[in-house]
Structure formats: C-alpha cells, structure tokens
C-alpha cells in the first residue's frame, strides 16, 4: 500500500481507536468515509467531541484487545456514565495528566468505583464490602465473588494496564510494560492479576476441596468460592488440577 502511494498507519495493538481517530482527523479538512466491519468503530464515531477526548481511556478501561473486561461493566454503560457524570470526567483528566503509578492507581480506582455505582472517593474495598453485605441479606444462595467489584489491589493493576494502552494509542511515552501491570512469564508478557491473597489465611485454610477428578466444575469447593486450590486440598494439593496456579500460568 505504501509503494502504491497510499497513506498508511500501523496499529501495534488494538486498531479501533487509531482507525476512529484517523477518520476524525481527516474529517477536519475533507469529506471522509470510514469503511469497516467492526461495530465498535461506529460507536466511537457517534460520540461527542468531549467524549472523543477520553475515548482511548474509555476503550481501554472497559476492556479491549489488551485489557480485560470487568464483570458486569459493559462498554455501553461506561460510555453513558462518562457522558453523564462530571466526577468521572475529572478523574479521567487526572489520569490523562498523571505520570506516577500512584496517581494512575488513585484516579483509576475512583473511575472503576464509579462504574460500579460507588460514591465519589468511596474506595473499592469499602464498596466491595458494602455490596457483599447487601447481597448476603437478600440472596437465597451464596454470593458469587466474581460478581462483586474488584479489590483495590486487583484494580490497581487493571488501571495501570489501561493507562499503558492509552499512552500507546496516543503515541506518548515509551513506557516499560513491566512497570505498568504486566510481568514476563515463560518469555511472554502476562497481566499481574493481584499481589494479595484472595482471603485471610485463616479463611483460606478452612476452604478446601476433596475432588476426586480435575477440579474443573463448580462442584469443586475452591472453584465455587472463586479460589484457587491450595496445599490444604485433600487430593490435588493445589498442584495437580485445572484450578491451581501451575495450570493457570501455563494457560497464560
């Protein structure tokens, strides 16, 4: 295409934002038609000018090719909230201007908390506990942990990965992924999920399974409670099943 004289841009990662922003920039000087099969392109072009400014962050933090999607938080809901809430816009601006990890983590937590309908500056750990307590009072079955907002610790790494992807799209700063929510395992970059235990050690020692098979169904007590199998488990000992750290690393 370059040899034919066609102006070409190459996306190193997710291409949707680059395509949309290129079309918007072109439209400032001449009539422009965007051809594509991805509905995300149409969604991005329907946004107003203010939301377009925050588009890279919105796309990254709500889940794209290089960042995970948070449970129960859709892209449409994220767009709507950013369009309606000034607090989200102010935190997005802080994140855009941030350079230090702590500033990114702080603004990112406030944004994620708001996406889960938390009060401004409430904090994810407080919000998570509040939603858990409310569901314990109303649910007839056990609370599924994955349906709760993420912990502050887990969200900090998601915010850093979203920030890194946003900066890559904006062609700003040559950042080291291993300083922004990623690590190298077996020669590949994999996301850092969390650096804290899933629960206090006393509780982890109580929850264990005695599965005779591969711990690959909800009949596994550990999997049912959103925990990986551990050395306390009767049969697998946290090493010989599909719900153990070793298997997860291989899958990654």
C-alpha positions in Angstrom: 0.0 0.0 0.0 2.9 2.4 0.8 4.5 1.6 -2.5 1.3 2.5 -4.3 1.3 5.9 -2.6 -1.5 5.1 -0.1 -1.1 6.8 3.3 -0.8 4.0 5.8 -0.8 3.8 9.6 0.1 0.6 11.5 -1.5 -0.2 14.9 0.9 -2.1 17.2 -2.1 -3.3 19.3 -5.8 -2.6 19.2 -6.6 -0.8 15.9 -10.1 0.5 16.6 -9.1 3.7 18.3 -6.4 4.5 15.7 -8.9 4.0 12.9 -11.6 6.2 14.5 -9.1 9.0 15.5 -7.6 8.9 12.0 -11.1 9.3 10.4 -11.9 12.2 12.8 -8.7 14.0 12.0 -9.2 13.5 8.3 -12.8 14.8 8.5 -11.5 18.2 9.8 -10.1 19.1 6.4 -12.1 17.0 3.8 -15.1 14.7 3.4 -14.2 11.4 4.9 -15.8 7.9 4.7 -14.7 5.1 7.1 -15.1 1.6 5.8 -15.0 -1.2 8.4 -16.9 -4.3 9.7 -16.4 -3.7 13.5 -19.4 -2.1 15.2 -17.0 -0.5 17.8 -15.9 1.9 15.0 -19.5 3.2 14.6 -19.9 3.5 18.4 -16.7 5.6 18.6 -17.7 7.9 15.8 -21.1 8.6 17.4 -19.5 10.3 20.4 -19.4 14.0 21.0 -16.1 16.0 20.9 -15.6 15.9 24.7 -16.1 12.1 24.9 -13.7 11.7 22.0 -11.0 13.2 24.1 -11.5 10.4 26.7 -12.0 7.8 24.1 -8.7 5.9 24.5 -9.2 5.7 28.2 -12.9 4.6 28.0 -12.0 1.9 25.5 -9.0 0.6 27.5 -10.5 0.6 31.0 -13.8 -1.0 29.8 -11.9 -3.8 28.1 -10.1 -4.0 24.7 -7.8 -6.5 23.0 -5.0 -5.9 25.6 -7.1 -5.2 28.7 -9.6 -7.4 30.4 -13.3 -6.6 30.7 -14.6 -6.1 34.3 -17.6 -8.3 35.2 -20.9 -6.5 34.8 -19.4 -3.3 33.3 -20.3 -3.0 29.6 -18.8 -0.7 27.1 -22.2 1.0 26.5 -22.7 1.6 30.2 -19.2 3.0 30.5 -19.8 5.5 27.7 -23.1 6.6 29.2 -21.6 7.2 32.6 -18.7 9.2 31.2 -21.2 11.3 29.3 -23.4 12.0 32.3 -21.0 12.3 35.3 -18.6 15.2 35.8 -16.8 13.3 38.5 -15.8 10.6 36.0 -14.5 13.3 33.6 -12.5 15.0 36.3 -10.8 11.7 37.3 -10.2 10.8 33.6 -8.4 14.2 33.2 -6.3 13.4 36.3 -5.4 10.1 34.8 -4.5 11.6 31.5 -2.2 14.1 33.1 -0.6 11.5 35.5 3.0 10.4 35.3 3.4 8.4 38.5 2.0 5.0 39.2 0.3 6.1 42.4 -1.6 8.9 40.6 -2.7 6.5 37.9 -3.8 3.9 40.6 -5.7 6.6 42.6 -7.6 8.1 39.6 -8.2 4.6 38.2 -9.8 3.3 41.4 -12.1 6.3 41.5 -13.2 5.6 37.9 -13.7 1.9 38.5 -15.6 2.5 41.7 -17.9 4.9 39.9 -18.6 2.4 37.1 -19.8 0.1 39.9 -22.1 2.9 41.2 -19.9 3.7 44.1 -20.0 7.1 45.8 -17.1 9.5 44.9 -13.9 8.6 46.7 -15.6 5.7 48.4 -12.9 3.2 47.5 -13.3 -0.2 46.0 -12.6 -2.2 49.2 -15.4 -0.3 51.0 -17.7 -0.6 48.0 -17.0 -4.3 47.6 -17.8 -5.0 51.3 -20.9 -2.9 51.2 -22.2 -4.8 48.1 -21.3 -8.1 49.6 -23.1 -7.3 52.9 -26.2 -6.2 50.9 -26.3 -9.4 48.9 -25.8 -11.6 52.0 -29.1 -10.1 53.3 -31.0 -10.6 50.1 -29.6 -13.6 48.3 -31.0 -17.1 48.9 -27.8 -18.7 47.7 -24.1 -18.0 48.4 -22.7 -14.8 47.0 -20.7 -15.3 43.8 -17.4 -13.5 44.4 -16.8 -12.7 40.8 -19.9 -10.6 40.6 -18.5 -8.1 43.2 -16.4 -5.1 42.3 -12.7 -5.9 42.1 -10.4 -5.3 45.2 -8.4 -2.2 45.3 -5.2 -4.3 44.8 -6.5 -6.0 41.7 -8.0 -2.8 40.2 -4.6 -1.0 40.6 -3.0 -3.3 38.0 -6.0 -3.0 35.7 -5.7 0.8 35.9 -2.0 0.6 35.1 -2.6 -1.6 32.0 -5.4 0.7 30.8 -3.1 3.7 31.3 -0.3 2.0 29.4 -2.6 1.1 26.5 -4.0 4.6 26.4 -0.5 6.1 26.2 0.4 3.7 23.4 -2.6 4.8 21.3 -1.7 8.4 21.9 1.9 7.7 20.8 3.2 9.3 24.0 6.0 8.0 26.3 8.0 4.8 25.8 6.8 3.0 28.9 8.0 -0.3 30.2 5.0 -2.7 30.4 6.6 -4.5 33.4 6.2 -1.2 35.4 2.6 -0.9 34.4 0.7 -4.0 35.4 2.5 -6.7 33.3 5.1 -9.3 34.1 7.2 -11.7 32.0 6.5 -15.4 32.3 8.0 -18.1 30.1 9.2 -15.3 27.7 5.7 -13.8 27.3 4.0 -10.7 28.8 1.2 -11.7 31.1 -1.0 -9.5 33.3 -0.4 -9.2 37.0 -3.7 -10.1 38.5 -3.2 -9.4 42.2 -0.4 -9.3 44.8 -2.5 -10.1 47.8 -4.1 -13.3 49.0 -7.7 -13.9 47.9 -8.7 -14.0 51.6 -7.2 -14.1 55.1 -5.0 -17.2 55.7 -7.4 -18.5 58.4 -10.3 -18.5 55.9 -8.2 -20.0 53.1 -7.2 -22.9 55.4 -11.0 -23.6 56.0 -12.0 -23.6 52.4 -10.6 -26.6 50.6 -11.8 -29.4 48.3 -11.6 -33.1 48.2 -12.3 -33.5 44.5 -11.5 -37.0 43.0 -11.4 -35.6 39.5 -9.8 -32.5 38.0 -11.5 -29.6 40.0 -12.9 -28.4 36.7 -16.5 -27.9 37.7 -18.5 -25.8 40.2 -18.7 -29.0 42.4 -15.1 -28.1 43.5 -15.5 -26.1 46.7 -12.5 -23.9 45.9 -13.6 -23.0 42.4 -17.2 -22.4 43.6 -15.8 -19.8 46.0 -13.6 -18.1 43.4 -10.4 -19.5 45.0 -7.5 -21.5 43.5 -6.8 -24.9 45.0 -4.1 -25.0 47.7 -1.9 -27.4 49.6 -4.8 -27.8 52.1 -6.9 -29.6 49.5 -7.3 -33.3 50.1 -6.5 -34.8 46.7 -5.0 -32.3 44.3 -2.8 -30.4 46.9 -3.1 -27.3 44.6 -0.7 -28.7 42.0 -2.4 -31.4 40.0 -5.7 -29.9 38.8 -7.1 -27.3 36.4 -7.8 -24.9 39.4 -4.2 -24.5 40.5 -1.6 -21.8 40.0 0.6 -24.0 37.8 -2.1 -24.7 35.3 -3.2 -21.0 35.1 0.4 -19.9 34.4 0.6 -22.5 31.5 -2.7 -21.2 30.1 -1.4 -17.7 30.2 
